[in-house]
């Protein structure tokens, strides 16, 4: 009898898993409202929101540093190089802001229907991965490896080197939002 009442209590309190006509898992809360398990795209969007938010913070620092360096006394060639760097940083910030908007536009309307623990875990994983990636030294190692004798960095070499690292590759995938339907 105790076992049956424990099972009944567990079923009342726990979430029941059902399968929808689309084959996606649907959860029913004790209150009866349906909550859908997030798809891979929705989980990736949550992960990438954390990554892109972090990138936006980095963009602001890079823009500030570029503006600071542009105000130093230097020859016109060096000033021109800093102006180009500043423009590239501003462009990157605009792209990251647009990507964040796209990710949020995709995910936000669905939040009340999706199981939140999975989305929260994906978001936290994104936060952790982007910090771990920064602290790993992979970027610096790849830049050093791909720096020519003239001091210029071979961008293709650096990108290939970074993509060979699983963590860097996973984080970098947030730069391409091809998985979004729009």
N, C-alpha and C positions, 0 to 999 in steps of 0.2 A: 504494500500500500504506500509506504514511504517513497519507494522508487517511482511509482506511478505519479505521485503528487510532485516529486522533484522533476520528472520529465515534463509534466504539464506546466509547471512553473517555468522551466527552461524554455519551452516553446512559447509561452506567453511573453516572456521577457526578451528572448532572443529574436533575431531577425530571421525570417523565413525566406529561403531562396526559391524563386520560381523561374521558369524560363518563359520569356515572351515569345511571341510569334516570330520575331526577328532573330531569335536565338541568343539574345543578350540576357545576362542575368538581371533579374529584377528583385529587389529586396522589399519586403513589406515590414514596416515598423509596427510595433505594438499598437500604435494609433491608427494603423491602416493605410497610411500614405505610402505610395510607391516611390522607391528610390532606385535609380538605375546604376549599375556598375559603370565606371568610366571606361571608354574605349582607349585603345593605345594612343590615338591622336589626342584625346583629351588629357591623358596622363602626360604625354610629351609636351603639350601646351602648358600645363601647370609647371613642369620641370623648367621649360624654357622661359616662362615668365620670371622665375627667380634668377636665371642666368642673365637675361637681357636687362633686368633691373640693375644688376650688378655692373654690367657693361656700361649702362648709362652713367653710373657714378664714376666709372673710370674715364668715360668721355669727358665729363666735366673737369676732372683733374688734368687731363691732357690739354684741353682747351686753355685752362688757366695757365699751365706751364708754357704753352706756346705763346700766349699773350705776354706773359712775363718776359720770356726770352726775346720777343720782338721789340720790347721796350729798352733792351740793353744797347749799349754802344757797340756797334759792329759794322763791318763793311757791308755794302749794298748787296753783294752776292749772298752773304750769310743771312741778311735780313729777308731777302727774297726766298731763301730756303725755308726760313721759319714761317713766312707768310703762306707758303705752299702747305707746310705741315699743319698750320692753323686751319686752313680751308679744308684739308682732308679730315681733320678732327671734327670740324663743324658738320661736314657731310656725314661722317660716321655716326655722330650723335643723332642727326635727323633720321638716318636709316634705322638706328636702334629704337628711337622713339616710335617710328612708324611700325616696326616689328612688334613692339610691346603693345601698341594699340590693336594691331591685327590679332595677336594672341588673346588679348583680353576681350575683344569683340567676338571671338570664336567661343571662348569658354564662359564668360560671365552670364549670358542668357541661360545657360544650362545648369548653373550651380545649384539651384534649388531642387533639381531633379537627380543630381548625381551624388553618389556616396562620397562623403567628404574626407574620410580618413585616407583613402587612396590618393586623392588629389593633394591633400596636405603632405603626405609622405613624399610624393613626387616633387612638390615644391621644395621641401626641406632637402631632398637629395640634390636638387639643382643648386641650392644655396651652398651646400657642403662641397659639391663637385667643383664649382667655380672658384671657391676659396682654396681648395686643395690643389687645383690646377695652377693657380697663381703661385702658390707656395712650393710647388714641385720643382721649379727651376727648369722645366722642360723648355719653356720659351727662350730663356737665356742661353741654354745649351744649344738649341737649334740655331739661334741667331749667330752664336760664336762659330758653330760648325759651318754655317753658310755665308760667312763674311768673306768677301774676296780680299785679295792683297791690296786693292785700291781703297778698302774700307767700306765699300758698298755692300749691302746685304742682298743676296739672291732670294727674292721673294718666293719663287717657285720651290727652291730647295728648302726654305724655311717651312713653307706650307706642307710639303711632303714629309719633312722631319716631324712636324707637330702631329700630323695625322697618323703617324706610326705609333704614337703614344695613345693607348685606349682612352684614358681620361680626357686628354686634350681633344681627341676626335669626338667623343661624346658631347663635350661642351660646345665645340665648334659647330656641331649639327644644328644648334639653335640659331645660327646665322642664316640658315636656309629654311624657309617656312613652307616648302613644297608640300608638306604633309597636310597643310590647311586647305580646306575646300575653296577658300576665297582669299 
